[in-house]
């Protein structure tokens, strides 16, 4: 017995979607099953657009591709958006089949982030990356390669994320500065 109407979207974090298991059966189109057993047929994600060649949205917990096979979404990189769609998987890659992608007021994204259960870990990693950029910035920005070397493996994704959410910016290619 299903307790939730499949037409009702549920707010989900990209990290949850990426960590869930996609299940499909002959009776239905499929859904994402989370570790706690919740089944997500339709999701609502608040985030920033970080790619438009293929629409990629970042909600602060991760980035996810949003696809549509019958429409294009008119949004710009950096725009805060609301995405409503169905979680899907193809070739081992999870994505959201976008039904609605709408530019929204940035305050909605901030409100969603305040409820983010991943925020403590994210803030810790974010602060360490920002601290390294501040430390290496001698006025004209910190050298990207020096920041990556000091932060270690996997830090490139963190820097890209901080650039996407506006915590960091590039004064010129390869020079990072903290937005204060």
C-alpha positions in Angstrom: 0.0 0.0 0.0 1.3 3.4 -0.9 0.8 6.2 1.5 1.7 9.1 -0.7 0.1 10.4 -3.8 2.6 10.0 -6.6 1.6 13.4 -8.0 2.7 15.1 -4.8 6.3 16.3 -5.0 8.5 15.9 -1.9 11.4 18.2 -1.1 14.6 16.3 -1.4 18.3 17.1 -1.2 20.6 16.2 -4.1 22.8 14.2 -1.7 19.7 12.1 -0.9 18.9 11.6 -4.6 22.4 10.6 -5.4 22.5 8.1 -2.5 19.2 6.5 -3.2 18.5 3.4 -5.1 16.4 3.6 -8.2 13.7 0.9 -8.4 11.6 0.1 -11.4 8.8 -2.4 -11.9 6.4 -3.5 -14.6 3.5 -1.9 -12.7 5.0 1.6 -12.5 7.6 3.9 -14.1 9.9 3.7 -11.1 10.9 5.7 -8.1 13.9 6.4 -6.0 14.1 4.6 -2.6 16.1 6.3 0.1 18.1 4.6 2.8 15.4 5.2 5.3 12.8 3.4 3.1 11.1 6.5 1.7 9.9 6.2 -1.9 10.2 9.3 -4.0 8.1 9.4 -7.1 8.3 13.2 -7.6 10.8 15.6 -6.1 11.2 19.3 -5.5 14.7 20.7 -5.4 15.8 24.3 -4.7 19.2 25.3 -6.0 21.4 27.3 -8.3 22.0 26.6 -11.9 25.7 25.7 -12.4 25.5 24.4 -16.0 23.2 25.2 -18.9 24.6 23.1 -21.8 23.1 20.3 -19.9 21.0 21.8 -17.1 22.8 21.1 -13.8 21.4 22.3 -10.5 23.4 22.5 -7.2 21.5 22.7 -3.9 24.5 22.9 -1.6 24.7 19.1 -1.0 25.6 18.2 -4.5 24.9 18.8 -8.2 22.4 16.9 -10.3 21.5 16.8 -14.0 18.0 17.9 -14.9 16.8 16.5 -18.3 13.8 17.0 -20.4 13.1 15.3 -23.7 10.3 17.6 -24.9 11.2 21.1 -23.7 14.1 23.4 -23.0 14.4 25.5 -19.8 15.3 29.1 -20.2 17.6 29.8 -17.2 21.0 31.3 -16.8 24.0 30.1 -14.8 23.8 31.4 -11.3 20.0 31.7 -11.3 18.1 30.3 -8.3 15.6 27.8 -9.5 12.8 25.5 -8.3 12.9 22.0 -10.0 10.0 19.7 -9.9 10.4 16.3 -11.6 10.7 12.6 -11.4 14.0 11.0 -10.2 15.3 8.6 -12.9 18.5 6.7 -13.6 20.1 5.8 -16.9 23.4 4.0 -17.4 24.1 4.2 -13.7 23.7 8.0 -13.7 20.9 9.5 -11.6 19.0 12.6 -12.9 15.7 14.4 -12.5 13.3 14.3 -15.4 12.3 17.9 -15.2 8.6 18.8 -15.4 8.9 22.3 -14.1 12.1 24.4 -13.9 11.3 27.9 -12.8 13.5 30.9 -11.8 12.6 31.9 -8.2 13.5 34.6 -5.7 16.9 33.7 -4.1 15.2 33.9 -0.7 13.6 30.5 -1.4 17.0 28.9 -1.9 18.3 30.5 1.3 15.2 29.3 3.3 15.8 25.7 2.0 19.5 25.9 2.9 18.6 26.8 6.5 16.8 23.5 6.8 19.7 21.6 5.2 20.7 18.6 7.4 24.1 18.4 5.7 24.9 22.0 6.5 27.2 21.3 9.5 29.6 19.1 7.5 29.4 21.3 4.5 30.1 24.5 6.6 33.1 22.8 8.1 34.6 21.9 4.7 33.5 25.2 3.2 35.1 27.2 6.0 38.4 25.3 5.7 38.5 26.0 1.9 37.6 29.6 2.4 40.3 29.9 5.2 42.9 28.5 2.8 42.0 31.0 0.1 42.1 33.8 2.6 45.5 32.6 3.8 47.0 32.4 0.3 45.5 35.6 -1.0 48.2 38.3 -1.0 45.9 40.9 -2.5 45.3 39.9 -6.0 43.7 36.6 -5.2 45.0 33.1 -4.2 46.5 30.9 -6.9 44.1 28.1 -7.8 46.8 25.4 -8.0 48.2 26.4 -4.6 44.8 26.2 -3.0 44.1 22.8 -4.5 47.6 21.6 -3.4 47.0 22.8 0.2 43.4 21.3 0.4 44.3 18.0 -1.1 42.6 15.5 -3.3 39.0 16.1 -4.2 39.2 19.8 -3.4 38.5 20.8 -7.0 34.8 19.9 -6.6 34.6 22.0 -3.4 36.1 25.0 -5.2 33.7 24.7 -8.1 30.8 24.5 -5.7 32.0 27.6 -3.8 32.3 29.4 -7.1 28.8 28.3 -8.1 27.2 29.5 -4.9 29.1 32.8 -4.8 31.3 32.2 -1.8 34.4 32.5 -4.1 35.0 34.4 -7.3 37.8 34.6 -9.8 39.5 38.0 -10.1 41.1 36.6 -13.2 41.6 33.0 -14.5 43.4 31.0 -11.8 43.1 33.6 -9.0 40.5 33.0 -6.3 39.1 35.5 -3.8 36.6 35.1 -1.0 33.5 37.2 -1.4 33.4 39.2 1.9 
